[in-house]
Every structure is written in C-alpha cells, then in structure tokens.
Amino acid sequence: MSNNITLKIEGMTCGHCVSSVTEELQEIPGVSNVEVDLVVGGASTATIATNEPVANSALEAAVVEAGYKLVSSGA
C-alpha cells in the first residue's frame, strides 16, 4: 500500500537545498520516494511516497535536520 504525503517547506533556494531535503527524507524508514518542487522565495513542496505509516514528527525532524522549516498547515 502506497500513501503520498505533501509538505510545504520554507527557506529552500537552490538545487543543493532540494538535494539536502530529499536525502534526509529518504533516510526515514517507510519512505519509498521523494519529489521536491523548488519555489525560490516561497514555500517549496515535497511529495513523499510511503509504503508504511510514517510519523509526521519524523518528517518534520528530517526537514529541520536539513536546515529548513515546515510551513504550518493550520491544522
């Protein structure tokens, strides 16, 4: 079973940023694919495909570890 999770990330400005975030997210157990859409000067989008449940806290920790911040979803 595959599930997609979409995150909005602030502070990314270049391809290196995309690589850093992708690398950190791919290290999380259960993550099968990561695609990042870079939006310079705005909130970039990361779409994460998972093949098992992944805690939101693990995703947020990976983004923070890469040096960026999740945009609050207001939820």
Backbone bond lengths (Angstrom), bond angles and torsions (degrees), N, CA, C in turn:
res aa  C-N    CA-C-N  psi(-1)  N-CA   C-N-CA  omega(-1)  CA-C   N-CA-C  phi
1 M - - - 1.459 - - 1.522 109.61 -
2 S 1.309 116.19 128.65 1.460 120.78 -179.34 1.524 109.35 -110.63
3 N 1.309 115.35 144.91 1.451 121.89 -179.41 1.523 107.64 -135.37
4 N 1.330 117.70 142.43 1.460 120.65 176.80 1.514 110.10 -110.27
5 I 1.326 114.98 135.29 1.461 122.23 177.52 1.524 106.56 -120.98
6 T 1.321 116.97 134.05 1.458 121.21 179.07 1.521 109.58 -113.29
7 L 1.324 115.38 129.41 1.461 121.66 178.18 1.520 109.64 -118.80
8 K 1.321 116.40 145.31 1.465 122.13 171.62 1.525 106.57 -104.13
9 I 1.329 116.17 129.64 1.464 121.08 -174.11 1.529 109.85 -126.21
10 E 1.342 115.71 132.11 1.468 122.03 178.31 1.518 110.84 -97.42
11 G 1.336 115.96 149.73 1.455 121.37 168.82 1.517 115.47 98.01
12 M 1.314 118.36 -2.41 1.461 120.42 -179.17 1.531 109.15 -83.63
13 T 1.343 115.83 134.00 1.468 118.81 -175.84 1.525 115.08 -128.34
14 C 1.341 117.98 -9.02 1.469 118.23 -173.64 1.531 111.40 -157.10
15 G 1.315 115.46 178.30 1.449 121.56 178.89 1.519 113.12 -61.10
16 H 1.325 117.07 -33.80 1.469 120.20 178.10 1.522 110.21 -63.97
17 C 1.333 116.98 -37.86 1.462 121.62 176.79 1.530 109.92 -60.39
18 V 1.326 115.53 -45.15 1.460 121.23 179.42 1.524 109.68 -59.79
19 S 1.337 116.68 -45.27 1.467 121.33 -179.88 1.522 111.35 -61.18
20 S 1.330 116.71 -44.03 1.467 121.34 -178.61 1.525 111.29 -61.82
21 V 1.319 116.22 -48.09 1.461 120.62 -178.62 1.528 110.17 -66.10
22 T 1.325 116.40 -44.21 1.471 120.81 179.91 1.520 110.55 -59.05
23 E 1.326 116.20 -46.31 1.467 121.73 -178.57 1.536 111.08 -60.27
24 E 1.322 116.68 -47.06 1.467 120.34 -178.85 1.526 111.71 -64.66
25 L 1.324 117.19 -42.62 1.461 120.31 -178.67 1.526 111.53 -67.96
26 Q 1.335 117.28 -36.00 1.465 120.68 -178.82 1.528 112.68 -69.19
27 E 1.329 117.33 -17.47 1.461 120.58 178.97 1.532 113.09 -78.60
28 I 1.324 117.11 -11.79 1.463 120.91 -178.73 1.530 109.20 -75.65
29 P 1.341 117.48 128.10 1.471 119.71 176.87 1.526 110.93 -58.00
30 G 1.328 116.17 132.88 1.465 120.92 179.60 1.511 113.35 101.06
31 V 1.339 117.13 -18.07 1.469 120.21 178.95 1.523 108.26 -82.43
32 S 1.346 116.29 124.27 1.460 120.25 -178.22 1.518 113.21 -104.31
33 N 1.346 117.74 -23.18 1.461 120.56 179.81 1.528 109.60 -159.18
34 V 1.337 115.44 147.16 1.465 121.17 177.24 1.524 108.16 -133.88
35 E 1.322 116.64 130.00 1.458 121.97 174.34 1.519 107.62 -127.29
36 V 1.339 116.51 127.27 1.460 121.07 -178.25 1.525 109.17 -116.06
37 D 1.333 115.79 129.85 1.460 122.89 176.24 1.525 106.69 -104.94
38 L 1.330 116.53 106.17 1.466 121.95 -176.40 1.525 110.99 -75.50
39 V 1.338 115.86 128.99 1.460 122.54 173.96 1.524 106.33 -124.97
40 V 1.339 116.23 98.38 1.460 120.72 -178.41 1.529 109.23 -66.83
41 G 1.335 115.93 129.04 1.456 120.89 179.47 1.515 113.86 82.87
42 G 1.320 116.68 4.32 1.463 120.27 179.50 1.514 110.22 -143.50
43 A 1.311 115.62 -160.34 1.462 120.16 179.79 1.527 109.26 -91.57
44 S 1.320 116.20 117.92 1.456 121.43 175.57 1.523 108.71 -78.70
45 T 1.322 116.64 159.54 1.455 121.61 -178.41 1.516 110.29 -117.59
46 A 1.330 116.04 130.73 1.461 121.32 173.77 1.520 107.20 -113.77
47 T 1.330 116.31 127.02 1.458 121.53 175.48 1.518 106.97 -108.48
48 I 1.324 115.31 120.08 1.462 121.50 -175.48 1.525 108.68 -112.63
49 A 1.333 115.90 123.87 1.469 120.91 174.77 1.524 107.36 -95.12
50 T 1.324 115.67 131.68 1.465 119.85 -179.68 1.530 109.69 -124.67
51 N 1.327 115.75 150.94 1.458 119.86 176.74 1.524 111.31 -112.61
52 E 1.332 115.74 8.32 1.467 122.73 173.09 1.518 107.16 -158.82
53 P 1.337 118.40 162.34 1.465 119.74 -179.06 1.535 111.93 -58.56
54 V 1.336 115.14 137.19 1.468 121.85 178.47 1.524 107.47 -127.41
55 A 1.316 116.53 130.50 1.470 121.13 -178.86 1.530 110.73 -69.91
56 N 1.328 115.37 137.70 1.469 119.57 176.84 1.520 110.97 -58.27
57 S 1.329 116.67 -33.93 1.470 120.31 -179.68 1.525 110.76 -63.49
58 A 1.336 117.69 -34.62 1.470 121.06 178.20 1.528 110.39 -68.34
59 L 1.333 116.62 -39.28 1.466 120.58 178.27 1.524 110.32 -65.72
60 E 1.333 116.52 -44.99 1.460 120.51 179.91 1.523 110.51 -63.16
61 A 1.338 117.25 -42.19 1.466 121.23 179.75 1.529 110.69 -61.33
62 A 1.323 117.31 -38.08 1.468 121.06 179.49 1.524 110.95 -66.41
63 V 1.329 116.71 -41.53 1.466 121.00 179.08 1.533 110.02 -64.95
64 V 1.336 116.56 -43.12 1.470 121.65 178.97 1.533 109.96 -64.64
65 E 1.330 116.28 -41.96 1.471 121.29 178.67 1.538 110.71 -59.02
66 A 1.344 116.30 -34.60 1.458 120.63 178.92 1.532 111.41 -76.87
67 G 1.336 116.61 -11.44 1.466 120.32 176.01 1.514 114.81 102.36
68 Y 1.318 117.57 18.75 1.459 120.81 -176.93 1.528 110.75 -126.84
69 K 1.342 115.61 -179.79 1.455 119.99 -174.39 1.527 109.80 -132.83
70 L 1.326 115.69 137.66 1.460 119.76 174.61 1.526 109.68 -73.46
71 V 1.317 116.51 142.31 1.451 121.77 173.31 1.515 106.25 -82.97
72 S 1.313 116.58 131.54 1.464 121.12 -179.25 1.517 109.61 -61.66
73 S 1.326 115.76 133.57 1.459 120.38 179.13 1.524 111.12 -84.43
74 G 1.320 116.25 -5.77 1.450 120.32 -179.28 1.516 112.71 79.99
75 A 1.316 116.62 3.05 1.467 120.07 -178.64 1.505 111.29 -88.23
